[in-house]
């Protein structure tokens, strides 16, 4: 029986790392040393992502199949560990319903991150070589990244702007219909911005979950 939910993906390739990113589901993006590992990693988090979609009030069937619709060479950012390429599909216009859907999924990703961070212990399990940030440093990193992301979509807030103010400004941009071109006089499109911002929040939410010692 065919899977009920076909996830259209972009594949970013580099010699060191590849990323597979769902083009219609902001935040559903995983990396691996090769494409098969990246796809496997994406499929492994589908149940977790379903919880994000539920928070956003959007149906999401976990019986999925992956369809590669774009493939492109990645960048140093891809190799470092982040989805970096603006896909052709990210340049599609977004009407009012599309924009609200993108904003809802980003809000849900933030809600998941906040909930996970609020209930996690301060000290997280270290990696095999003893590395890895603890909870407070991860939260600070995510907050700093959100301020940088705001700048990428043309938001200008004064230094010291609160996280809530930054997020509200980002959501206002994402929830506004667009013609698919770069927003805010910068380079990111609306759809790519939603993908990147939601991915970062969920990547660290799932990191915290995976590195929390069993109670």
N, C-alpha and C positions, 0 to 999 in steps of 0.2 A: 504494500500500500504506500502511495506517495505521501511524503510529509505534508502536513496541512499548512505549514508556514515556511515559505521560501524567503530566506534572508539574502538580499543582494549585497555583495561586499566589494570593497576595494582592497586590493593586495598591494602593499608597499614592500619593495624588495631591496635589501642591501646584503653584502657578503656576511655581515655579522648578525643581523636580525631582520625579521619580517613582521609586518603588522597586517592583520585582517580586520577590517572595520565595516560594520553594518551601516549602509548608507541611509537607511530609513529609520534606524533605531539609535539615536544619540547615546553614547556611552558603552555600547556593545562593541568593544574593540579589544583584541588581545594580540600579544606578540609571541614569537617563538624563534628558535634558531633557524628553522626552515618553515616553508609554507604549511606542511602537514601538521607540524607541531603548533603553529599559530591557529590553524583551523580547529585542532583538537582543543586548544585552550579556550577558544571562543565557545565551542559547543559545551564545554564543561561548565561555563558560567551562565548558560541559558536559564537554568532554574533560578539563579540569583537575579538575573535581569528581569525575569517575569515578575518578581516582587516589585521592582522599580516601576514597570509598566502598570501594575495594579495600583500603585500609589498615585500614578498619574491619571488613573481612570481609563486606561487604554487597553483593549483586549490584546493578549499576546499568547499565542499557542506555542507550547514548548516542544511540540513535535516538529522539528525544523530540518530544513535542508539548506545548505549553503550554495549560492550561485555567484561565481565570480563574474562581475560585469565590467570591472575596470582593473587594470594591472599597470603599475608604474614603478619606475625606479624611485627608491626612497632617498632620504637625505641623511646628513649626519645626525639630525634629530631623531629620525627613524632608528638609526643604528644605536643611538644612546638609549632609546626606550620610550618614544612617544609617537603617536600617529601624527605625521607632519604634512601630508600631501592634501591639497584641496582638490577633490575629485571633480570631474566634469559634472557628475550628478549633484555636487554641492553648489553648482551654479544655476540650478533650477530656481525659477521664481517661487515665492511662498505666498499664498493668499492668506486671508485671515485665519482660516481653519488650520492650515499648515503651520503658520507661525505660532498659534496657541498650542498646538501639539508639541512643537519643539520646546517651547517655554515650559510646558507642563512636565516633559521628561527631564529637563534640566532641574527644575524645582524638586522633582522626585529624587533625582540623584543626590542633590544636596541634602534632602531630608534623610536619606539612607546614611550618608556619610555622618551627619550630625548625630543620628541615633546610635550608630556603631561607636563613634568616638566617645559619646557620653556614657556608655555602659562598659567601655573597655578599661582594663587596668592600665596604670601609667607605664609599667615595665612590660614590654612585649618580648616574646621569644626571639632570641638572636638567630642569625643565619649560621650556616656551617662554619663560617670563619669569624663569627662573633660580631658581624655587622648588623646594621638596621637601626633606624631611629625609634625612639619610644613615642608614646601617644602624643604628648604635648608638642614635640617637635614636628610630628606629622601634621597635626592640626595647624600649627603655625605655617608650615610649608604650603598647605592647601590654601590657607587664607591669603598668603602672599601671592600665590599663583592667581587667585581670583582677581586681585588688584591688577596684576599684569594683563590678565585676559580682558578686563574692562578697558584698558588702554588699547588693546588690539581691536576692539569694536568701536573705537572713537569716543569712549566715555572719559570725560575729564572731571575728576573729583579732587578736592583738596587733599593734601597730605593729612593722614590721620583719619580719613573717612572710615566709618564703621563697616564691619563686614556686612551688616544688614543693608546699609546704604549702597554698598558695592553690588550686592546681589540684586537688589531692587532695580538698580540702573541697568544691569545686564539683562534682567528679565524684560524690562521695558523695550530694550532693543530687539531681543529675540521674539517677542510677542507682536512686533510690528511687521505687517506684510512688506515684502521686499521683491525687487526685480531679479535677484540672484547675483547681482554684482557685488564687489567688495563694499563693505559697510564702514561708515565712520571715517572715510578718507584713508583707510588703511588697506590691508591685503586680504583679511579674512572675509569669507562670505558668511551669511547668516547660518546656513546649514552646517558648514564646517565649524563655526564657532560653537554651535550647540553640541556637535560631536566631540570636539576637543574638551570643552568644559565639563560635560557630563562624564566623559571617560576619566578625566583626572580625579574627580570626586569619587567615582566608583572604584577606580584602581586602588586608591588608598583606603577606601572603606573595606574592600575585600582583603587588602594587605593586613589591615588591623585585625580583621576576623581570623585570618589564617595564622597570624602570629600571636594570638591570644592563647595562653595556656589553658587547657581544659580545667573547668572549675571542679 
